Amino acid sequence: MTKALSEEELEAQEDARRAELAKRASKLFSGRVDFLLSAPQLKFLPEPTVPEIAFCGRSNVGKSSLLNALTGRRSIARTSVTPGRTQELNIFEVGDPTLFRLVDMPGYGFAKAPVKVVERWKSLVKTYLRGRQVLHRTLMLVDSRHGLKEVDREMMRMLDEAAVSYRIVLTKTDKIKASALEAVAAKVADEAAKHPAAFPELHLTSSEKGMGIEELRAAVLGDAGV
């Protein structure tokens, strides 16, 4: 009869698995990562032949900076001081041959754009979330300095309704004191626990300092299932 593993042994196995995943992720992201296309409508998306990991968040949450840090590139995703610059679904391919894709979704909230344009963005995102069968996970970015805003909660409800599982990623953690960050993280985690599609683990990141990037790469690789 096989002996049951102790809690310490199980933890050691999980740590080893994560370390191996992080190593593979670092190697993969140091290879081919290319911008493929921008899709203003779903009909312009590439054929759903590989897994996709989507990124969403409020305008100016640091989405482009995180994508650059995650992929180890300086400007694969354009950064801008003007919120709402991303107005389409921007697709990036990872691996050679392509193993999965990253999808940069339009930012929401505070976008300096006409109401009709913002509504069109929302429609695009909703349709993508509900109709893209190869979407494996969504990463929802939240500014650690501000925590969850009502527009974030609206996005969480949208993800719940679409039955799309998502990870919450706190950004700009280097811009906030450790005690304040701990309080924000605890509050966000408590609220996320009430949402059926929210992943239980939070990711604390800083694109500028590189904090949490290695772990997030490993999570993305695991979510893509490659």
C-alpha positions in Angstrom: 0.0 0.0 0.0 1.3 3.4 -1.0 2.2 5.6 2.0 0.3 8.9 2.1 2.6 11.9 1.7 2.9 14.3 4.7 1.9 17.9 4.4 5.6 18.9 4.3 6.2 16.5 1.5 3.2 17.7 -0.5 4.4 21.3 -0.1 7.9 20.3 -1.2 6.5 18.7 -4.3 4.4 21.8 -5.1 7.4 24.1 -4.6 9.4 21.9 -7.0 6.6 21.9 -9.6 6.4 25.7 -9.4 10.2 26.1 -9.7 10.2 23.9 -12.8 7.3 25.8 -14.3 9.0 29.2 -13.6 12.2 27.9 -15.3 10.2 26.8 -18.4 8.3 30.1 -18.5 11.4 32.2 -18.3 13.0 30.2 -21.2 9.8 30.4 -23.3 9.3 34.2 -22.8 13.0 34.8 -23.7 12.2 33.3 -27.1 9.7 34.4 -29.7 7.0 36.8 -28.6 5.6 38.7 -31.5 2.7 41.1 -32.0 0.3 39.5 -34.4 -2.6 41.9 -35.0 -5.2 44.3 -33.6 -8.9 43.2 -33.9 -11.6 45.9 -33.7 -14.2 43.1 -34.0 -14.2 39.4 -33.3 -14.3 38.5 -37.0 -10.7 39.8 -37.3 -9.4 37.5 -34.6 -7.0 34.7 -35.7 -8.3 31.1 -35.9 -8.8 29.7 -32.4 -6.1 27.1 -32.8 -4.1 27.7 -29.6 -4.9 28.7 -26.0 -5.3 32.4 -25.1 -4.6 34.3 -21.9 -6.3 37.7 -21.8 -5.4 40.9 -19.8 -7.9 43.4 -18.6 -7.9 46.4 -16.3 -8.8 50.0 -15.8 -7.2 52.5 -18.1 -3.7 53.5 -16.7 -3.5 50.5 -14.4 -0.2 49.6 -16.0 -1.3 46.9 -18.4 1.2 47.7 -21.2 4.0 47.9 -18.7 3.1 44.5 -17.2 3.0 42.9 -20.6 6.4 44.4 -21.4 7.8 43.1 -18.1 6.2 39.7 -18.5 7.6 39.2 -22.0 11.0 40.7 -21.2 10.6 43.3 -23.9 10.8 47.1 -23.7 7.9 48.1 -25.9 6.1 45.0 -27.3 3.0 46.6 -25.8 3.0 50.4 -26.2 2.8 52.4 -23.0 1.2 55.7 -22.8 0.4 58.4 -20.3 -2.9 58.8 -22.0 -5.5 56.3 -20.5 -7.5 54.4 -23.0 -5.0 54.1 -25.8 -5.7 50.4 -26.3 -9.1 50.4 -28.2 -8.9 47.0 -29.8 -8.0 43.4 -28.9 -4.2 43.3 -29.4 -2.9 39.8 -30.0 0.6 38.6 -29.3 2.0 35.1 -30.1 4.3 33.2 -27.8 6.6 30.4 -28.9 8.0 29.0 -32.1 5.8 27.4 -33.3 3.1 29.4 -31.5 2.1 27.7 -28.2 -0.4 30.3 -27.0 -1.4 33.9 -27.4 -1.7 36.9 -25.1 -4.7 39.1 -25.6 -4.6 42.8 -24.5 -8.2 43.9 -24.0 -9.3 47.5 -24.1 -8.9 49.4 -20.8 -12.1 50.3 -19.0 -13.1 53.3 -16.8 -11.8 56.8 -17.0 -11.0 56.4 -20.8 -10.9 59.8 -22.5 -13.2 58.8 -25.3 -16.9 59.4 -26.4 -19.6 57.4 -24.7 -20.4 55.5 -27.9 -16.7 54.5 -28.3 -16.6 53.2 -24.7 -19.8 51.2 -25.2 -18.3 49.7 -28.4 -15.3 48.6 -26.3 -17.5 47.0 -23.7 -19.5 45.2 -26.4 -16.2 43.9 -27.9 -15.0 42.6 -24.6 -18.2 41.0 -23.6 -18.5 39.2 -26.9 -14.9 38.0 -26.7 -15.3 36.7 -23.2 -18.5 34.8 -24.0 -17.6 33.5 -27.4 -13.9 32.6 -27.4 -13.6 28.9 -26.6 -9.8 29.0 -26.5 -9.7 31.6 -23.7 -8.1 29.7 -20.8 -7.8 32.5 -18.3 -8.1 36.2 -17.8 -5.7 38.3 -15.7 -7.5 41.3 -14.2 -5.2 44.0 -13.2 -5.9 46.2 -10.2 -3.8 49.2 -9.1 -2.6 48.4 -5.6 -2.7 52.1 -4.6 -6.4 52.2 -5.1 -7.8 48.7 -4.7 -11.0 47.6 -6.3 -13.2 50.4 -7.8 -16.8 50.0 -9.0 -15.6 49.6 -12.6 -13.5 46.7 -11.4 -16.4 45.1 -9.7 -18.4 45.5 -12.9 -15.7 43.7 -14.8 -15.7 40.9 -12.1 -19.4 40.5 -12.6 -19.0 40.4 -16.3 -16.3 37.6 -16.0 -18.5 35.7 -13.5 -21.5 35.9 -15.9 -19.3 34.7 -18.8 -18.0 31.9 -16.7 -14.4 32.9 -17.4 -12.0 32.2 -14.6 -9.6 35.0 -13.7 -6.6 35.9 -11.6 -6.4 39.3 -9.9 -3.0 40.9 -10.3 -2.2 43.9 -8.1 0.1 46.3 -10.0 2.5 49.1 -9.0 3.2 47.4 -5.6 6.5 49.4 -5.3 4.5 52.6 -5.1 2.8 51.7 -1.8 4.0 51.0 1.7 4.2 47.4 2.8 1.6 47.7 5.5 -0.8 49.5 3.2 -0.2 46.8 0.5 -1.0 44.1 3.0 -4.3 45.7 3.9 -5.3 46.3 0.3 -4.4 42.7 -0.7 -6.4 41.3 2.2 -9.4 43.4 1.3 -9.2 42.5 -2.4 -8.8 38.8 -1.5 -11.9 38.9 0.8 -14.0 40.4 -2.0 -12.7 38.1 -4.7 -13.7 35.1 -2.5 -17.3 36.1 -3.1 -17.0 35.8 -6.9 -17.3 32.3 -8.4 -15.0 32.8 -11.3 -12.2 34.5 -9.3 -9.0 32.5 -8.7 -8.2 32.3 -5.0 -4.6 33.4 -5.3 -3.6 37.1 -5.7 -0.5 38.1 -7.6 1.4 41.1 -6.3 3.6 42.7 -9.0 5.8 45.7 -9.9 6.7 46.0 -13.6 9.3 48.6 -12.7 11.1 46.5 -10.0 10.3 43.1 -11.4 8.5 42.0 -8.3 6.2 39.0 -8.9 6.9 38.8 -12.6 8.6 35.4 -12.5 5.7 33.9 -10.6 3.2 35.4 -12.9 5.0 34.0 -16.0 4.8 30.6 -14.4 1.1 31.1 -13.7 0.4 32.1 -17.3 2.3 29.1 -18.6 0.3 26.8 -16.3 -3.0 28.4 -17.3 -2.1 28.0 -21.0 -1.5 24.3 -20.4 1.6 24.1 -22.4 
